[in-house]
């Protein structure tokens, strides 16, 4: 296969690229600074794009097996000022429009477009079990994901299969949220955030990659899929498991007020959650390697 990945230098993109390349597939990462993209696996190369248009790279989509659109500014990189919110939204919408332009421009359309999204689509849901049938929320993250998902919708009218992956918190020892979450525990200061009752929709990076591969290759897969482990935990429950695996206490809570003072509106990432269930993925026959948090953490922290 030949696979194009936008946002391919991030945590998920690098893991997916390495996995595809290990199986002998050609992988092209689209990057705004390909000269700074180093240590790529054999079979993976980086090509330049501007993140907004198909200029200079559209020909790469001609006859490609898949385009995986992961591009978007990191939502946890700083406080959500008005300018940051604008960049978070525009980086996602512009990237999706660029993918559509590329598909429109080529004679031999890609077989599938995998469109990234997040379980933030559903907004804060309390203890409600969230499946792909659950309607969207109305907070900032929900509105961003609605537009993000819609940005590549026009490829369907061009005859291209489209899959939307609504991902939870990806656990990896190589980056992302997990290393930052572990630090307080290593200092014997770990514990729940806020009340700890909010749900924590997580997934092991190996299952994230395997699920994307599964949906990429399964012709019956279309529409939205929750990419979360089938056994979500509350934040307090996840904290207890982290403590067990590390052999550290998980008794020191971080007050919600302190988090809101430090992070502002962005604290919703830490204090709100979704009890997301990957119903459609399971119904299609996907098998998780790490369905439970303890085994996932033991694997990542070994």
VOVEXFI-633008 format. One record per residue (C-alpha): x, y, z; residue in three letters. Coordinates in Angstrom, 2 decimals. Example, Ala and Ser with C-alpha at 12.3 -4.5 7.8 and 13.67 -1.06 7.14 Angstrom:
<rs>
[[12.30 -4.50 7.80] ALA];
[[13.67 -1.06 7.14] SER];
</rs>
This chain:
<rs>
[[0.00 0.00 0.00] UNK];
[[0.93 3.65 -0.39] UNK];
[[-0.34 5.73 2.51] UNK];
[[-0.18 9.51 2.98] UNK];
[[-0.34 10.80 6.56] UNK];
[[-0.96 14.44 7.40] UNK];
[[0.12 15.36 10.90] UNK];
[[2.35 12.34 10.62] UNK];
[[5.11 13.64 12.89] UNK];
[[2.88 13.50 15.98] UNK];
[[2.50 10.61 18.41] UNK];
[[-0.12 8.66 16.46] UNK];
[[1.32 9.47 13.05] UNK];
[[4.81 8.26 13.89] UNK];
[[3.53 5.05 15.45] UNK];
[[1.26 4.37 12.48] UNK];
[[4.02 5.14 9.97] UNK];
[[6.46 2.80 11.69] UNK];
[[3.87 0.03 11.81] UNK];
[[3.00 0.35 8.13] UNK];
[[6.65 0.56 7.08] UNK];
[[7.50 -2.56 9.09] UNK];
[[5.00 -4.43 6.92] UNK];
[[6.66 -3.16 3.75] UNK];
[[4.21 -0.40 2.84] UNK];
[[5.23 2.95 1.38] UNK];
[[4.47 5.81 3.77] UNK];
[[4.61 9.53 3.02] UNK];
[[4.39 12.01 5.87] UNK];
[[3.20 15.48 4.92] UNK];
[[5.02 18.08 6.99] UNK];
[[5.40 21.85 6.94] UNK];
[[9.08 21.36 7.78] UNK];
[[10.22 18.06 6.27] UNK];
[[13.87 19.02 6.70] UNK];
[[13.36 18.81 10.47] UNK];
[[11.68 15.41 10.30] UNK];
[[14.43 13.04 11.35] UNK];
[[14.92 9.41 12.37] UNK];
[[12.21 8.11 10.06] UNK];
[[11.87 4.33 9.66] UNK];
[[12.96 2.72 6.41] UNK];
[[10.17 3.06 3.88] UNK];
[[8.93 6.37 5.30] UNK];
[[9.69 9.75 3.75] UNK];
[[8.54 13.28 4.47] UNK];
[[7.20 15.70 1.85] UNK];
[[6.34 19.36 2.23] UNK];
[[2.86 20.81 2.47] UNK];
[[1.55 24.10 3.82] UNK];
[[-1.26 22.61 5.89] UNK];
[[-3.86 24.64 3.97] UNK];
[[-3.84 23.61 0.32] UNK];
[[-2.96 20.72 -1.99] UNK];
[[-0.30 22.80 -3.73] UNK];
[[2.85 20.81 -4.42] UNK];
[[1.68 17.46 -3.10] UNK];
[[-1.66 16.61 -4.73] UNK];
[[0.03 14.27 -7.24] UNK];
[[1.09 12.05 -4.34] UNK];
[[-2.58 11.23 -3.76] UNK];
[[-2.98 9.86 -7.28] UNK];
[[-3.47 6.12 -6.87] UNK];
[[-2.75 6.17 -3.14] UNK];
[[-4.41 3.49 -1.07] UNK];
[[-5.19 5.77 1.84] UNK];
[[-4.89 9.30 3.20] UNK];
[[-4.86 9.51 6.99] UNK];
[[-5.66 13.05 8.07] UNK];
[[-4.31 13.60 11.59] UNK];
[[-3.27 17.23 11.19] UNK];
[[-4.21 19.79 13.82] UNK];
[[-2.56 22.03 16.41] UNK];
[[-2.04 20.42 19.82] UNK];
[[-5.02 21.35 22.01] UNK];
[[-2.98 20.92 25.21] UNK];
[[-0.02 23.13 24.23] UNK];
[[-1.18 26.20 26.17] UNK];
[[-4.09 28.19 27.60] UNK];
[[-7.03 28.63 25.26] UNK];
[[-6.77 32.29 24.40] UNK];
[[-8.95 33.56 21.59] UNK];
[[-5.94 33.32 19.26] UNK];
[[-5.14 29.74 20.35] UNK];
[[-8.75 28.70 19.80] UNK];
[[-8.64 30.17 16.32] UNK];
[[-5.45 28.26 15.48] UNK];
[[-6.80 24.99 16.92] UNK];
[[-9.90 25.24 14.77] UNK];
[[-8.33 26.58 11.58] UNK];
[[-5.43 24.12 11.57] UNK];
[[-7.93 21.25 11.48] UNK];
[[-10.42 22.69 9.03] UNK];
[[-7.73 23.90 6.62] UNK];
[[-5.98 20.53 6.62] UNK];
[[-9.22 18.75 5.82] UNK];
[[-9.95 21.12 2.96] UNK];
[[-6.46 20.50 1.58] UNK];
[[-7.14 16.76 1.56] UNK];
[[-10.36 17.34 -0.36] UNK];
[[-8.51 19.50 -2.91] UNK];
[[-5.96 16.75 -3.46] UNK];
[[-8.65 14.10 -3.96] UNK];
[[-10.50 16.35 -6.39] UNK];
[[-7.30 16.98 -8.37] UNK];
[[-6.25 13.39 -9.10] UNK];
[[-7.60 10.95 -11.65] UNK];
[[-7.13 7.84 -9.54] UNK];
[[-8.80 8.54 -6.23] UNK];
[[-7.51 7.12 -2.93] UNK];
[[-9.43 4.08 -1.72] UNK];
[[-10.12 5.57 1.71] UNK];
[[-9.69 8.74 3.74] UNK];
[[-9.25 8.23 7.48] UNK];
[[-10.36 11.42 9.22] UNK];
[[-9.11 12.04 12.76] UNK];
[[-11.46 13.28 15.44] UNK];
[[-11.82 12.88 19.20] UNK];
[[-14.31 11.73 21.80] UNK];
[[-14.50 15.41 22.73] UNK];
[[-17.10 15.40 19.94] UNK];
[[-19.66 14.29 22.52] UNK];
[[-18.91 16.99 25.09] UNK];
[[-19.01 16.34 28.85] UNK];
[[-21.53 13.50 29.41] UNK];
[[-21.29 12.61 33.10] UNK];
[[-21.91 8.88 33.64] UNK];
[[-23.79 8.41 30.35] UNK];
[[-22.42 5.60 28.19] UNK];
[[-21.32 7.17 24.92] UNK];
[[-21.44 5.33 21.59] UNK];
[[-21.17 6.52 18.01] UNK];
[[-24.92 7.16 18.05] UNK];
[[-24.62 9.75 20.83] UNK];
[[-25.24 13.30 19.54] UNK];
[[-22.49 15.93 19.72] UNK];
[[-21.95 18.31 22.60] UNK];
[[-21.98 22.08 22.42] UNK];
[[-18.74 23.14 24.12] UNK];
[[-15.62 24.40 22.32] UNK];
[[-14.02 20.99 21.76] UNK];
[[-17.27 19.53 20.47] UNK];
[[-17.71 22.36 18.01] UNK];
[[-14.11 21.99 16.81] UNK];
[[-14.49 18.25 16.22] UNK];
[[-17.79 18.73 14.38] UNK];
[[-16.05 21.07 11.92] UNK];
[[-12.95 18.84 11.79] UNK];
[[-15.02 15.83 10.81] UNK];
[[-17.02 17.83 8.26] UNK];
[[-13.88 19.20 6.59] UNK];
[[-13.28 16.02 4.55] UNK];
[[-16.92 15.04 4.01] UNK];
[[-16.87 16.15 0.31] UNK];
[[-14.61 13.19 -0.63] UNK];
[[-17.61 10.89 -0.19] UNK];
[[-19.35 12.56 -3.15] UNK];
[[-16.19 11.77 -5.15] UNK];
[[-16.67 8.06 -4.47] UNK];
[[-14.06 7.75 -1.71] UNK];
[[-14.79 5.71 1.39] UNK];
[[-14.39 7.81 4.54] UNK];
[[-13.82 6.68 8.12] UNK];
[[-13.88 9.00 11.15] UNK];
[[-11.82 7.93 14.16] UNK];
[[-12.96 9.55 17.42] UNK];
[[-9.95 8.87 19.61] UNK];
[[-9.62 9.01 23.39] UNK];
[[-6.41 9.60 25.35] UNK];
[[-3.65 7.62 23.62] UNK];
[[-1.32 5.98 26.14] UNK];
[[2.30 5.73 25.02] UNK];
[[5.66 5.73 26.74] UNK];
[[7.01 7.80 23.84] UNK];
[[5.00 10.95 24.51] UNK];
[[1.52 12.35 24.77] UNK];
[[-0.34 12.51 28.08] UNK];
[[1.07 9.48 29.91] UNK];
[[4.61 10.69 30.78] UNK];
[[3.16 13.90 32.24] UNK];
[[0.56 11.93 34.19] UNK];
[[3.22 9.68 35.71] UNK];
[[5.44 12.43 37.14] UNK];
[[3.32 13.22 40.25] UNK];
[[3.14 9.49 41.06] UNK];
[[6.91 9.15 40.82] UNK];
[[7.16 12.01 43.32] UNK];
[[4.63 10.28 45.63] UNK];
[[2.09 13.04 44.86] UNK];
[[-0.20 11.13 42.50] UNK];
[[-3.96 11.03 42.80] UNK];
[[-7.23 11.95 41.12] UNK];
[[-7.85 15.24 39.35] UNK];
[[-10.76 17.22 40.71] UNK];
[[-13.51 14.95 41.99] UNK];
[[-12.02 11.95 40.16] UNK];
[[-15.53 10.93 39.12] UNK];
[[-15.07 12.08 35.51] UNK];
[[-14.60 9.27 33.00] UNK];
[[-11.25 8.71 31.34] UNK];
[[-11.53 7.30 27.79] UNK];
[[-8.11 5.78 27.09] UNK];
[[-6.48 3.52 24.49] UNK];
[[-3.04 1.88 24.23] UNK];
[[-1.07 3.27 21.28] UNK];
[[-0.70 -0.25 19.83] UNK];
[[-4.48 -0.63 19.74] UNK];
[[-4.87 2.87 18.26] UNK];
[[-2.57 1.92 15.40] UNK];
[[-4.11 -1.54 14.97] UNK];
[[-7.62 -0.05 14.88] UNK];
[[-6.66 2.51 12.22] UNK];
[[-5.07 -0.28 10.15] UNK];
[[-8.17 -2.44 10.63] UNK];
[[-10.51 0.34 9.49] UNK];
[[-8.22 1.29 6.62] UNK];
[[-8.26 -2.24 5.25] UNK];
[[-11.86 -3.22 6.05] UNK];
[[-14.03 -2.17 3.10] UNK];
[[-17.20 -2.38 5.19] UNK];
[[-15.94 0.35 7.54] UNK];
[[-17.48 3.78 6.96] UNK];
[[-18.50 6.64 9.21] UNK];
[[-17.55 7.30 12.84] UNK];
[[-15.78 4.87 15.18] UNK];
[[-14.83 5.45 18.80] UNK];
[[-11.17 4.49 19.27] UNK];
[[-11.16 3.88 23.00] UNK];
[[-10.55 0.77 25.07] UNK];
[[-13.77 -1.12 25.87] UNK];
[[-13.19 -0.73 29.63] UNK];
[[-13.06 2.99 30.46] UNK];
[[-12.31 4.03 34.03] UNK];
[[-13.07 7.09 36.08] UNK];
[[-10.12 9.38 36.65] UNK];
[[-9.89 8.10 40.23] UNK];
[[-10.01 4.50 39.04] UNK];
[[-7.29 5.10 36.47] UNK];
[[-5.17 6.85 39.09] UNK];
[[-5.46 3.81 41.38] UNK];
[[-4.27 1.54 38.57] UNK];
[[-1.31 3.81 37.83] UNK];
[[-0.41 3.72 41.52] UNK];
[[-0.64 -0.07 41.59] UNK];
[[1.58 -0.50 38.54] UNK];
[[4.18 1.98 39.80] UNK];
[[3.98 0.84 43.42] UNK];
[[3.08 4.39 44.50] UNK];
[[0.16 5.85 46.47] UNK];
[[-2.69 7.49 44.58] UNK];
[[-4.11 9.53 47.43] UNK];
[[-3.25 13.18 46.71] UNK];
[[-6.09 14.88 44.80] UNK];
[[-5.54 18.00 42.73] UNK];
[[-8.43 20.43 43.40] UNK];
[[-10.52 21.39 40.39] UNK];
[[-10.23 25.08 41.32] UNK];
[[-6.44 24.91 41.14] UNK];
[[-6.56 23.29 37.72] UNK];
[[-8.96 25.93 36.43] UNK];
[[-6.75 28.72 37.77] UNK];
[[-3.67 27.19 36.10] UNK];
[[-5.16 26.11 32.79] UNK];
[[-8.29 28.23 32.39] UNK];
[[-10.86 26.79 29.99] UNK];
[[-8.36 24.14 28.88] UNK];
[[-8.89 22.45 32.28] UNK];
[[-11.97 20.82 30.74] UNK];
[[-9.58 18.28 29.18] UNK];
[[-8.67 17.14 32.69] UNK];
[[-11.93 17.65 34.58] UNK];
[[-14.55 16.50 32.07] UNK];
[[-14.72 13.22 30.24] UNK];
[[-16.76 10.70 28.33] UNK];
[[-17.64 7.11 29.17] UNK];
[[-16.92 6.23 25.54] UNK];
[[-17.47 2.69 24.29] UNK];
[[-16.07 1.46 20.91] UNK];
[[-19.32 -0.24 19.96] UNK];
[[-19.01 -0.07 16.17] UNK];
[[-15.38 -1.21 16.26] UNK];
[[-16.29 -4.24 18.36] UNK];
[[-19.34 -5.00 16.20] UNK];
[[-17.06 -5.06 13.14] UNK];
[[-14.87 -7.69 14.79] UNK];
[[-11.87 -5.75 16.06] UNK];
[[-9.99 -7.39 18.95] UNK];
[[-8.14 -5.21 21.47] UNK];
[[-4.71 -6.32 22.60] UNK];
[[-5.07 -4.21 25.74] UNK];
[[-8.73 -3.97 26.77] UNK];
[[-7.90 -3.25 30.43] UNK];
[[-5.82 -0.43 31.86] UNK];
[[-3.60 -2.47 34.17] UNK];
[[-2.26 -4.69 31.39] UNK];
[[-1.84 -1.64 29.12] UNK];
[[0.19 0.24 31.73] UNK];
[[2.26 -2.81 32.62] UNK];
[[3.17 -3.17 28.95] UNK];
[[4.05 0.51 28.52] UNK];
[[6.01 0.82 31.77] UNK];
[[7.93 -2.44 31.68] UNK];
</rs>
